Amino acid sequence: MPPKRKPKIPASALKRGTHLWTKEFTERIGHDMAEWADEEFMELFMNFCYGGLYDRNVLSHKTRELCAVAACVMANAHPQLRTHIQASWNCGATKREIMEVIIQMATYCGMPYMLQAARIAANEVFPLLKRGEKAAAPPPGLKLDKK
């Protein structure tokens, strides 16, 4: 059931999501999640991931996002891979560093997953990334409600 009102994303989660992507993108994720689950789950997710794990000061944001890219390659999670490639870029990773992480995953998950991820990065996401600019557009293949 769709939420009756625009869901309120916790402030710390909105701040981190805005840093990783954009405020609008983070709000769309929250709205979409509140629609297919509910506001309570969206708030739990946002507090745990963006307001919690992603705000720990143990790893740099760049390192954390490169780890997320590696995990998405391993899981063959293409929509999430697209968003975390963009977040890696927004946290200062270069295209070469992102691709190196993807290539490294051939050792752990095999060539098919690595090749799929490398093609997504090179053909779909990297063309959107411009030097000196934050990646702001939702990556190709990510289907979120535009409400």
C-alpha positions in Angstrom: 0.0 0.0 0.0 1.5 3.4 -1.0 2.4 5.7 1.9 -0.2 8.4 2.6 2.4 11.1 3.0 6.0 11.6 1.9 8.1 9.4 4.2 10.5 11.2 6.6 14.1 9.9 6.1 16.1 10.2 9.3 18.4 13.3 9.1 21.7 11.4 9.5 20.7 9.0 6.8 19.6 11.8 4.4 22.9 13.5 5.0 25.0 10.4 4.2 22.7 9.5 1.2 23.1 13.0 -0.1 26.9 12.7 0.1 26.9 9.3 -1.6 24.4 10.2 -4.3 22.0 13.2 -4.1 19.2 14.3 -1.8 16.6 13.6 -4.5 18.0 10.1 -5.2 18.0 9.3 -1.5 14.5 10.6 -1.1 13.3 8.4 -4.0 14.9 5.4 -2.5 13.2 6.1 0.8 9.8 6.7 -0.9 10.2 3.5 -3.0 11.1 1.5 0.0 8.2 2.9 2.1 5.9 2.0 -0.8 6.9 -1.7 -1.2 7.4 -2.3 2.5 6.4 0.4 4.9 7.7 3.6 6.6 9.0 1.7 9.7 11.1 -0.7 7.6 12.4 2.2 5.5 13.4 4.1 8.7 15.1 1.0 10.1 17.1 0.4 6.8 18.0 4.1 6.5 19.2 4.3 10.2 21.2 1.1 10.0 22.8 1.5 6.6 23.2 5.2 5.8 22.9 6.6 9.3 24.8 3.8 10.9 27.3 1.6 8.9 28.0 4.2 6.3 28.8 6.8 9.0 31.4 4.8 10.9 34.8 6.5 10.9 36.9 3.3 10.6 37.2 3.2 6.8 37.2 6.2 4.4 34.0 6.6 2.4 35.9 5.8 -0.8 37.2 2.5 0.7 33.8 1.6 2.0 32.2 2.2 -1.4 34.9 0.2 -3.2 34.1 -2.6 -0.8 30.4 -2.2 -1.8 31.3 -2.4 -5.5 33.2 -5.7 -4.8 30.3 -7.1 -2.9 27.9 -6.2 -5.6 30.1 -7.9 -8.2 30.2 -11.0 -6.0 26.5 -11.0 -5.5 25.8 -10.3 -9.2 23.6 -7.4 -7.9 23.5 -5.2 -11.0 21.2 -2.4 -9.8 23.2 -2.0 -6.6 26.4 -2.2 -8.5 25.4 0.7 -10.7 24.6 2.9 -7.7 27.7 2.0 -5.8 30.0 2.7 -8.8 28.5 6.2 -8.8 28.9 6.5 -5.0 32.5 5.4 -5.3 33.0 8.1 -7.9 31.3 10.6 -5.6 33.7 9.6 -2.8 36.8 10.2 -4.8 37.5 6.8 -6.5 38.8 7.0 -10.1 37.4 4.9 -13.0 40.6 3.0 -13.0 40.3 2.2 -9.2 36.7 1.1 -9.6 37.6 -1.1 -12.6 40.5 -2.6 -10.7 38.2 -3.7 -7.9 35.8 -5.2 -10.4 38.7 -7.1 -12.1 40.0 -8.3 -8.8 36.7 -10.1 -8.2 37.5 -12.5 -11.0 39.6 -14.4 -8.4 36.7 -14.7 -6.0 33.5 -15.0 -8.0 34.7 -16.0 -11.5 35.0 -14.5 -14.9 31.3 -14.4 -15.8 30.2 -12.1 -12.9 33.4 -10.0 -13.3 32.8 -9.6 -17.0 29.2 -8.6 -16.6 30.2 -6.0 -13.9 33.0 -4.7 -16.1 30.7 -4.2 -19.0 28.1 -2.4 -16.9 30.8 -0.1 -15.5 32.5 0.6 -18.8 29.4 0.8 -21.0 26.6 2.1 -18.8 28.0 4.0 -15.8 31.4 5.4 -16.7 30.0 7.4 -19.6 27.9 9.3 -17.1 30.8 10.2 -14.9 32.5 13.5 -15.7 35.8 14.6 -14.1 35.1 17.2 -11.4 31.4 16.5 -11.3 29.3 14.5 -8.9 27.4 11.6 -10.4 23.8 12.7 -9.8 21.5 10.9 -12.2 20.0 7.6 -11.2 22.1 5.0 -13.0 20.7 3.1 -16.0 18.7 0.0 -15.0 17.6 1.4 -11.7 13.8 1.5 -11.6 12.4 3.7 -8.9 9.0 5.3 -8.6 9.3 8.9 -9.7 6.7 10.2 -7.2 
